[in-house]
Amino acid sequence: MGVPHFLVIPYPIAGHVNPLMQLSHLLSKHGCKITFLNTEFSNKRTNKNNISISKKDNLKNEQSQETINFVTLPDGLEDEDNRSDQRKVIFSIRRNMPPLLPNLIEDVNAMDAENKISCIIVTFNKGWALEVGHSLGIKGVLLWTASATSLAYCYSIPKPIDDGVMDSAGIPTTKQEIQLFPNMPMIDTANFPWRAHDKILFDYISQEMQAMKFGDWWLCNTTYNLEHATFSISPKFLPIGPFMSIEDNTSSFWQEDATCLDWLDQYPPQSVAYVSFGSLAVMDQNQFNELALGLDLLDKPFIWVVRPSNDNKVNYAYPDEFLGTKGKIVGWAPQKKILNHPAIACFISHCGWNSTVEGVYSGVPFLCWPFHGDQFMNKSYVCDVWKVGLELDKDEDGLLPKREIRIKVEQLLGDQDIKERSLKLKDLTLKNIVENGHSSKNLINFINWAK
């Protein structure tokens, strides 16, 4: 009998590609065969910035005998199209890729008739691939790359409508805090994961959740102890995280600046602030100025990730009075290695789920600055449930002022209880991925199911 052969299909943003790449390495180490399907544009970008997967055919690691085959399909957009417009990308992929997938599966299977594709793993926005797989008799699985709690909210979309909390377009009927299920954090109705208040987006999420029902499992990059209340909602939810190899087995859409690590070596333990807002968050020039001047006010050195756009241009101008002398500013950084460096004192973060899990894994306290989607819910976990961070507060004009950054950094780093809780949460989380840990057992059970 052949080995399980997974066709893995991420939505082409870093926050989806990287967790699926890490899961692919885990499955490969357990003897599974992986075919990794990128869009042509995403594949080009990744290969340009990441030498480790520059061969399109096979990625072989002699020690662990890992093999990952890379294949591509077009996303239907032109090279010059704006891929920062996520709606444009989603709908173009949805129009163009489904008819091409059956032929690709046929071609992959023809190369190894003994080990045909037996299961498709997708991230959100790729539910159509589960439907295609289902029509071909191939099992399907979802890897949910945000918090399991946000999946629970999307899964239960009819409930808040039935309860009168929001209308059929996903817009809250009144501003209030609700608790979807017992023991979950309270959430402001303005901060639902689909908070764009956009009927097309809300309807799309509802449809996508219907497609997700073709998935036998909903794998989550989380642990039972981080979100325990969520896992009683559906037997499909399976925590198998955190995916945390510090090695470079992720795909980078931007060139990582590895000089950060040498720079950090010159500083004493817990003395440097790390500032990064992930791969999608955008702020206006005014807010960028306040952030820059706020970092100047810190009595601490800082590493600040100022992400370039898709064409590697920086879209911001630094304010004239910004000195930046205590800091190192980079376009993109090896985040896990930075967070695990002893010099890091705190993480000023947008609270995307990957960053949240990486910060927890590293035992680093947070300053939370959520921008959209599930980040507000993740902030609730960090500040209200786990109590390992503080929220940065905006003024009445919606601006986060420079003084607030300095005040909260001082408050956070003076709070011994938060530091102790951060280290305790790190230990609890790590216990999940040792041999016989909760997540490790779930992963083995999943692989056995795939066999």
QUIMOUR-V280230 format. One record per pair of residues at least 24 apart in sequence whose C-alpha atoms are under 7 Angstrom apart, sorted by the first residue. I is the first residue (numbers start at 1). J is the second residue. D is the distance in whole Angstrom. If there is no record, write none. Layout:
i=I j=J d=D
i=I j=J d=D
This chain:
i=2 j=114 d=6
i=2 j=115 d=5
i=3 j=32 d=6
i=3 j=33 d=7
i=3 j=115 d=6
i=3 j=451 d=7
i=4 j=32 d=5
i=4 j=33 d=6
i=4 j=118 d=6
i=4 j=450 d=6
i=4 j=451 d=5
i=5 j=32 d=6
i=5 j=33 d=5
i=5 j=34 d=6
i=5 j=115 d=6
i=5 j=116 d=6
i=5 j=117 d=5
i=5 j=118 d=5
i=5 j=119 d=6
i=6 j=33 d=6
i=6 j=34 d=5
i=6 j=35 d=6
i=6 j=117 d=6
i=6 j=118 d=6
i=6 j=119 d=5
i=6 j=120 d=6
i=6 j=121 d=7
i=7 j=34 d=6
i=7 j=35 d=5
i=7 j=36 d=6
i=7 j=117 d=6
i=7 j=119 d=6
i=7 j=120 d=5
i=7 j=121 d=6
i=8 j=35 d=6
i=8 j=36 d=5
i=8 j=37 d=6
i=8 j=120 d=6
i=8 j=121 d=5
i=8 j=122 d=6
i=9 j=36 d=6
i=9 j=37 d=5
i=9 j=38 d=7
i=9 j=121 d=6
i=9 j=122 d=5
i=9 j=123 d=7
i=10 j=122 d=6
i=10 j=123 d=5
i=11 j=123 d=6
i=11 j=124 d=7
i=11 j=125 d=6
i=11 j=126 d=6
i=12 j=39 d=7
i=12 j=42 d=6
i=14 j=253 d=7
i=14 j=279 d=6
i=15 j=354 d=7
i=16 j=123 d=7
i=16 j=145 d=6
i=17 j=251 d=7
i=18 j=250 d=5
i=18 j=251 d=6
i=19 j=145 d=7
i=19 j=243 d=7
i=21 j=250 d=6
i=22 j=243 d=6
i=22 j=249 d=6
i=22 j=250 d=6
i=23 j=243 d=7
i=28 j=66 d=5
i=28 j=67 d=7
i=29 j=64 d=6
i=29 j=66 d=6
i=33 j=67 d=7
i=34 j=67 d=7
i=34 j=68 d=5
i=34 j=69 d=6
i=35 j=68 d=6
i=35 j=69 d=5
i=35 j=70 d=6
i=36 j=68 d=7
i=36 j=69 d=6
i=36 j=70 d=5
i=36 j=71 d=6
i=37 j=70 d=6
i=37 j=71 d=5
i=37 j=72 d=5
i=38 j=71 d=6
i=38 j=72 d=5
i=38 j=73 d=7
i=39 j=72 d=5
i=39 j=73 d=5
i=39 j=74 d=5
i=39 j=75 d=6
i=40 j=72 d=5
i=40 j=73 d=6
i=40 j=74 d=5
i=45 j=253 d=6
i=46 j=251 d=6
i=46 j=252 d=6
i=46 j=253 d=5
i=49 j=252 d=6
i=49 j=253 d=6
i=49 j=254 d=6
i=49 j=255 d=5
i=50 j=251 d=6
i=50 j=252 d=6
i=73 j=97 d=7
i=90 j=125 d=7
i=98 j=128 d=7
i=98 j=129 d=7
i=125 j=208 d=7
i=127 j=208 d=6
i=127 j=211 d=5
i=127 j=212 d=6
i=128 j=211 d=7
i=130 j=211 d=7
i=130 j=214 d=6
i=130 j=215 d=7
i=131 j=211 d=7
i=131 j=214 d=7
i=134 j=214 d=7
i=140 j=214 d=6
i=140 j=215 d=5
i=140 j=216 d=6
i=141 j=215 d=4
i=141 j=216 d=6
i=141 j=217 d=5
i=141 j=218 d=6
i=142 j=212 d=7
i=142 j=215 d=6
i=142 j=217 d=6
i=142 j=218 d=5
i=142 j=219 d=6
i=143 j=218 d=6
i=143 j=219 d=5
i=143 j=220 d=6
i=144 j=218 d=7
i=144 j=219 d=6
i=144 j=220 d=5
i=145 j=220 d=7
i=145 j=221 d=6
i=146 j=353 d=5
i=147 j=222 d=7
i=147 j=353 d=6
i=148 j=220 d=6
i=148 j=230 d=7
i=149 j=230 d=6
i=150 j=193 d=6
i=150 j=374 d=6
i=152 j=230 d=7
i=155 j=209 d=6
i=169 j=199 d=5
i=169 j=202 d=6
i=170 j=197 d=7
i=170 j=199 d=7
i=170 j=202 d=6
i=171 j=197 d=6
i=183 j=229 d=6
i=184 j=229 d=6
i=185 j=380 d=7
i=185 j=381 d=7
i=185 j=385 d=7
i=187 j=377 d=7
i=191 j=376 d=6
i=193 j=373 d=4
i=193 j=374 d=5
i=194 j=373 d=6
i=195 j=373 d=6
i=223 j=429 d=7
i=223 j=432 d=7
i=223 j=439 d=6
i=225 j=429 d=7
i=238 j=442 d=7
i=239 j=439 d=6
i=240 j=439 d=4
i=240 j=440 d=7
i=240 j=442 d=6
i=240 j=443 d=6
i=241 j=439 d=6
i=242 j=357 d=7
i=246 j=336 d=6
i=246 j=337 d=6
i=254 j=332 d=6
i=255 j=332 d=6
i=256 j=332 d=5
i=256 j=333 d=5
i=256 j=334 d=6
i=257 j=330 d=6
i=257 j=332 d=6
i=257 j=333 d=5
i=258 j=333 d=7
i=258 j=334 d=7
i=261 j=338 d=7
i=264 j=343 d=6
i=267 j=343 d=6
i=268 j=343 d=6
i=269 j=342 d=5
i=269 j=343 d=4
i=269 j=344 d=7
i=270 j=342 d=6
i=270 j=343 d=5
i=270 j=344 d=5
i=270 j=345 d=4
i=271 j=300 d=6
i=271 j=343 d=6
i=271 j=344 d=6
i=271 j=345 d=5
i=272 j=300 d=6
i=272 j=301 d=5
i=272 j=302 d=5
i=272 j=343 d=6
i=272 j=344 d=5
i=272 j=345 d=5
i=273 j=300 d=7
i=273 j=301 d=7
i=273 j=302 d=5
i=273 j=303 d=6
i=273 j=344 d=6
i=273 j=345 d=6
i=273 j=346 d=5
i=273 j=347 d=6
i=274 j=302 d=6
i=274 j=303 d=5
i=274 j=304 d=6
i=274 j=344 d=7
i=274 j=346 d=6
i=274 j=347 d=5
i=274 j=348 d=6
i=275 j=303 d=6
i=275 j=304 d=5
i=275 j=305 d=6
i=275 j=347 d=6
i=275 j=348 d=5
i=275 j=349 d=6
i=276 j=304 d=6
i=276 j=305 d=5
i=276 j=348 d=6
i=276 j=349 d=6
i=277 j=349 d=5
i=277 j=350 d=5
i=278 j=350 d=7
i=281 j=371 d=6
i=285 j=316 d=6
i=287 j=399 d=6
i=287 j=400 d=7
i=289 j=318 d=7
i=289 j=319 d=6
i=290 j=401 d=6
i=290 j=402 d=5
i=291 j=402 d=6
i=292 j=322 d=6
i=293 j=322 d=6
i=293 j=402 d=6
i=294 j=402 d=4
i=294 j=403 d=6
i=294 j=405 d=6
i=294 j=406 d=6
i=296 j=322 d=7
i=296 j=323 d=7
i=296 j=324 d=6
i=297 j=406 d=6
i=298 j=406 d=5
i=301 j=326 d=5
i=301 j=327 d=5
i=302 j=326 d=7
i=302 j=327 d=5
i=302 j=328 d=6
i=303 j=327 d=6
i=303 j=328 d=5
i=303 j=329 d=6
i=304 j=328 d=6
i=304 j=329 d=5
i=304 j=330 d=6
i=305 j=329 d=6
i=305 j=330 d=5
i=305 j=331 d=6
i=305 j=332 d=6
i=305 j=333 d=7
i=306 j=330 d=6
i=306 j=331 d=5
i=307 j=331 d=5
i=307 j=332 d=6
i=350 j=375 d=7
i=351 j=375 d=5
i=351 j=378 d=6
i=351 j=379 d=6
i=353 j=378 d=7
i=360 j=422 d=7
i=360 j=425 d=7
i=360 j=426 d=6
i=361 j=426 d=5
i=361 j=429 d=7
i=361 j=430 d=7
i=362 j=426 d=6
i=363 j=422 d=5
i=363 j=423 d=5
i=363 j=426 d=5
i=364 j=422 d=6
i=365 j=389 d=5
i=365 j=418 d=7
i=365 j=419 d=6
i=365 j=422 d=6
i=366 j=390 d=6
i=367 j=391 d=6
i=367 j=392 d=6
i=368 j=392 d=6
i=387 j=418 d=7
i=388 j=418 d=5
i=388 j=421 d=6
i=388 j=422 d=5
i=389 j=418 d=7
